Amino acid sequence: MTLLSPARRWSLLFTVAAGLLLVTLDNSVLYTALPTLASELDASDSQQLWIINAYPLVMAGLLLGAGTLGDRIGHRRMFLAGLVAFGVASLGAAFSQTAGQLIGARAALAVGAAAMMPATLALIGLTFHEERERNLAIAIWGSVAIIGAALGPIIGGLLLQHFWWGSVFLINVPVVVLAIIATLVLAPKGVPDASRTWDVASSLLALVALSGLVLAIKSWIAVPPAWVTGAIALLVAVIAGASFVRRQQTLPYPLLDFAIFRNRAFLSGTLAAVFTLFALAGLQLVTTQRFQLIAGFSPLQAGLLVSVAALGSLPSALLGGSILHRVGLRPLISGGLACGAVGVAVIVFGFPHGLGWVIGGMALTGIGMGATISVASTAIIGNAPSHRAGMASSVEEVAYEFGGLLAVAILGSLGAALYTAFLPVDASLPAAARDGISHALQAAGNTAPAWLDDVRVAYDRGYQTVLGVIALVLAAGAILTGVLLRRAPTVAEARNHPVH
């Protein structure tokens, strides 16, 4: 057990939070920059989605292995290695010349992020030992994740207003340098456990399974659907996933011990992380695009709009961490998801009546998501044995990244498909308008042809439908976690009787 002074503990929290902020910023910083990237790099619709998805996809595939590797070589060393890789990849992304180069740089960024993410939460779990203090530290950690996700579109919009698009990656470099220096000074070296083997094959199987699943979803939701490609991708995902599960059962130290999911609190925390990021990432993605393309918002204005959710989440996130020991997990996790569902529903039904309804719904959604995210991490870390802190942290991070990954893969493709489906059968509508909203607006140019109203109506109907899907998913999450947490142990009870 590593004992640090209070000043050093909280300074270390600030340092790992800076790393976490970088990782979460890069998940959402391109939402407002996507229209600019499409123009500057001549990126197709498919390339645009892969520019966003390459980052969470590679990260989610590597996170389990990164957490176990951290258990083996030490989380301090993993955090430092991740910072270095992230800084180098940021330079590569900033100066990419083609869409393909940027996709590759985003994948490289994910390698550094995957090394950092489990280490941030593992270092907190290993240095904050008093329950209430640890709950507050994790709540602050979760709040930073929300802030990063919300600040991404704002920072992206602000930089695009004054600089070229590569600046959204270049700003990572000075933060990386400062975080490296602070980590060397503050973070304990820890005691690496060389008996923890790192299984490269398992990490690759996880990555292949996730990649196949995402490709299958994109292929089937595309217009027109690529059924054969999707079927082959799903088959590859199933084979890789089954191989991963079977391999874990034969390893003395598996990347993922499935027995830990028998703990209802751990399972609920994991599911809550998936539902929360699915909703937040999906809401940010479709809202920033809609208000830039249809309402004529600047990237900064669109970023400020979706930041309302973060402003709503901060008070409830901090409050949730401080009252968890009194109220327990169920009201905060299940109740937060239910509140988020109501917030998104407010946007769905109030959207046609003015921007005020959108802002109010965003704030209400943020309040719910803040309550959930403040304790989802505690439910995961607090219900795992301390010697598997890296694995638990990886599961938590995979859940968040998987939620965001599904949001982009499903909701991004679904929005494009619904737009095409809602377009009227009209001979006067140009063929370009059916290829996507960006092509439609380009075809219209500076004029206002009669068919442009039909295009906007179709896009807005698709936007509302996608938001309806988000609300239903959150409602389902509230019910599911509510049932699971009826007889779940408290965090303190789980600490006394951990799953081995």
C-alpha positions, -999 to 999 in steps of 0.1 A, spaced: 0 0 0 14 34 -10 9 62 15 12 97 3 8 130 21 -26 148 15 -9 175 -6 9 149 -28 -23 128 -32 -43 157 -45 -15 170 -66 -12 136 -82 -50 136 -88 -46 169 -106 -18 154 -127 -36 123 -138 -67 144 -144 -47 164 -169 -39 132 -188 -75 122 -186 -86 156 -199 -64 151 -230 -78 117 -237 -115 128 -234 -109 160 -252 -96 141 -282 -128 120 -282 -150 150 -289 -128 178 -302 -135 168 -338 -173 169 -336 -173 206 -344 -142 203 -367 -157 176 -389 -173 198 -416 -139 217 -419 -120 185 -421 -143 171 -448 -136 202 -468 -98 206 -461 -89 169 -466 -116 161 -491 -128 133 -468 -158 112 -478 -187 105 -455 -172 71 -446 -137 86 -440 -153 113 -417 -168 86 -395 -135 66 -394 -116 98 -385 -138 100 -354 -141 62 -348 -105 52 -352 -97 67 -318 -122 50 -296 -121 18 -315 -83 12 -311 -84 25 -276 -112 1 -265 -95 -28 -282 -62 -21 -263 -75 -10 -229 -78 -45 -213 -43 -54 -222 -30 -20 -211 -45 -24 -177 -30 -58 -171 3 -46 -185 1 -18 -159 -4 -44 -131 28 -60 -144 52 -31 -150 37 -4 -128 10 21 -135 33 51 -131 55 37 -159 24 31 -181 11 66 -176 45 81 -186 47 59 -217 12 68 -227 19 105 -223 50 103 -246 31 83 -272 2 107 -271 24 137 -276 42 123 -306 9 111 -322 -6 146 -316 22 161 -338 15 135 -365 -22 143 -365 -17 181 -366 4 179 -397 -16 152 -416 -20 159 -453 -47 134 -462 -77 118 -445 -59 85 -445 -30 100 -426 -53 116 -401 -71 83 -395 -37 66 -389 -26 94 -365 -59 91 -346 -52 53 -342 -17 61 -329 -32 87 -305 -54 58 -292 -24 37 -284 -11 64 -260 -46 70 -246 -50 33 -239 -18 33 -219 -28 63 -199 -65 57 -191 -63 26 -168 -33 41 -151 -51 73 -142 -79 55 -123 -55 28 -109 -32 54 -94 -62 70 -77 -74 37 -63 -39 28 -50 -32 62 -33 -66 72 -19 -74 46 8 -100 63 30 -135 56 15 -150 90 16 -119 107 3 -116 80 -25 -152 85 -35 -146 123 -38 -114 118 -58 -132 94 -82 -161 118 -85 -136 146 -94 -120 122 -119 -154 115 -134 -162 152 -136 -129 158 -155 -140 132 -180 -173 150 -185 -155 184 -187 -132 170 -213 -160 156 -234 -178 189 -232 -148 212 -238 -138 193 -269 -164 208 -292 -159 243 -276 -121 242 -279 -124 228 -314 -147 256 -324 -126 283 -308 -94 271 -324 -110 268 -359 -122 303 -355 -87 316 -353 -63 289 -365 -60 260 -389 -76 227 -381 -43 210 -370 -42 233 -339 -68 211 -323 -41 185 -319 -11 207 -314 -25 220 -281 -20 186 -266 18 189 -267 25 214 -239 0 197 -216 18 164 -222 52 180 -214 39 195 -181 21 162 -171 53 142 -177 73 165 -154 46 164 -127 43 126 -128 80 121 -124 79 143 -93 47 132 -77 37 97 -86 49 68 -65 70 43 -84 50 14 -71 60 -23 -70 56 -40 -104 44 -75 -103 64 -95 -129 42 -126 -123 14 -108 -141 18 -120 -177 7 -97 -205 -10 -116 -233 -6 -98 -266 -29 -123 -284 -58 -115 -262 -54 -78 -269 -54 -84 -306 -85 -106 -304 -104 -79 -285 -94 -54 -311 -105 -76 -340 -138 -84 -323 -146 -47 -318 -135 -37 -353 -156 -64 -368 -186 -54 -348 -183 -17 -357 -178 -25 -394 -209 -48 -394 -230 -20 -378 -218 6 -403 -223 -18 -433 -259 -26 -424 -270 9 -415 -253 24 -446 -274 36 -476 -276 12 -494 -268 -15 -469 -238 -37 -476 -253 -69 -463 -225 -93 -473 -198 -71 -460 -217 -67 -427 -223 -105 -424 -186 -113 -430 -175 -86 -405 -200 -99 -378 -187 -135 -384 -151 -123 -378 -163 -104 -347 -180 -135 -333 -151 -158 -340 -126 -133 -324 -149 -127 -295 -154 -164 -288 -117 -170 -291 -110 -141 -266 -135 -156 -241 -121 -191 -244 -85 -179 -241 -92 -160 -209 -104 -192 -193 -70 -208 -199 -48 -180 -187 -35 -179 -151 -39 -141 -152 -65 -133 -178 -70 -98 -192 -106 -101 -182 -118 -123 -153 -155 -128 -162 -163 -140 -127 -161 -104 -115 -193 -96 -134 -212 -118 -110 -210 -88 -86 -242 -69 -94 -227 -35 -84 -197 -40 -106 -219 -51 -136 -242 -21 -130 -213 3 -129 -200 -11 -162 -234 -9 -179 -240 26 -165 -207 37 -181 -217 23 -215 -252 40 -214 -238 73 -202 -212 77 -229 -235 64 -255 -259 92 -247 -234 120 -242 -213 111 -273 -244 106 -295 -261 138 -282 -229 159 -289 -223 144 -323 -257 148 -338 -265 181 -322 -232 199 -332 -237 186 -368 -274 196 -369 -269 232 -356 -239 239 -379 -254 224 -411 -291 234 -407 -292 264 -383 -260 280 -395 -242 279 -362 -204 285 -361 -183 256 -347 -179 276 -315 -216 283 -311 -224 246 -317 -198 237 -291 -212 261 -266 -246 246 -271 -236 211 -263 -215 222 -233 -247 230 -215 -249 192 -206 -215 195 -189 -225 225 -169 -255 206 -157 -234 175 -149 -208 191 -127 -229 199 -96 -246 165 -96 -213 147 -102 -196 163 -72 -227 159 -51 -230 122 -60 -195 114 -49 -200 131 -16 -233 115 -7 -227 80 -21 -219 66 14 -253 78 26 -277 70 -3 -260 40 -20 -255 33 -57 -291 27 -69 -306 62 -66 -275 77 -83 -270 53 -111 -305 42 -120 -320 76 -111 -294 95 -130 -300 74 -162 -338 80 -158 -332 118 -154 -310 117 -185 -338 100 -205 -363 127 -195 -338 154 -205 -333 139 -240 -371 135 -243 -375 172 -235 -352 180 -265 -371 156 -288 -405 171 -281 -394 207 -274 -370 210 -303 -396 223 -328 -407 250 -303 -374 269 -299 -338 267 -288 -347 272 -251 -362 237 -250 -329 223 -264 -309 242 -238 -332 231 -210 -331 194 -221 -293 195 -224 -290 208 -188 -314 182 -174 -296 154 -193 -263 167 -178 -277 166 -143 -287 129 -147 -255 119 -165 -234 137 -138 -251 117 -110 -245 84 -128 -209 90 -139 -199 102 -104 -205 68 -89 -202 44 -119 -164 44 -115 -167 39 -78 -190 9 -83 -164 -7 -106 -132 1 -86 -148 -4 -52 -161 -39 -61 -128 -53 -74 -99 -67 -54 -70 -42 -50 -45 -65 -68 -67 -63 -99 -69 -25 -99 -55 -24 -134 -80 -48 -148 -110 -30 -131 -98 3 -144 -95 -12 -179 -130 -26 -177 -143 9 -167 -125 26 -195 -135 0 -221 -171 6 -210 -169 43 -216 -150 40 -249 -174 13 -261 -204 35 -253 -189 63 -273 -179 40 -301 -214 25 -304 -228 61 -304 -208 71 -334 -211 38 -352 -249 35 -347 -262 70 -344 -239 86 -369 -249 60 -396 -285 59 -385 -288 97 -389 -275 95 -424 -298 66 -433 -329 84 -418 -321 116 -437 -322 96 -470 -354 77 -459 -373 109 -450 -365 127 -483 -396 130 -505 -398 112 -538 -395 143 -559 -381 145 -594 -369 181 -588 -346 169 -560 -310 167 -574 -292 134 -571 -265 150 -549 -291 158 -522 -297 121 -517 -260 114 -511 -260 133 -478 -268 166 -462 -233 180 -470 -237 172 -507 -272 187 -506 -259 220 -492 -231 221 -517 -255 216 -545 -277 245 -532 -247 268 -530 -256 304 -521 -291 300 -535 -322 288 -518 -339 264 -542 -374 252 -534 -362 216 -526 -339 229 -498 -368 231 -474 -375 194 -480 -339 186 -473 -339 205 -440 -372 189 -429 -358 154 -437 -326 161 -417 -345 174 -387 -369 144 -387 -338 121 -386 -322 142 -359 -354 139 -337 -356 102 -343 -320 97 -333 -326 116 -301 -356 94 -295 -334 63 -297 -310 79 -272 -338 85 -247 -351 50 -251 -316 35 -245 -312 56 -213 -347 45 -201 -338 9 -207 -305 14 -188 -323 30 -158 -346 -1 -156 -318 -26 -160 -295 -11 -134 -324 -5 -111 -332 -42 -111 -295 -53 -108 -289 -29 -78 -319 -40 -57 -298 -65 -38 -263 -52 -47 -238 -49 -18 -226 -15 -8 -191 -4 -17 -179 -9 18 -193 -45 19 -177 -52 -14 -143 -41 -1 -147 -65 28 -157 -94 5 -141 -88 -29 -144 -111 -59 -110 -129 -64 
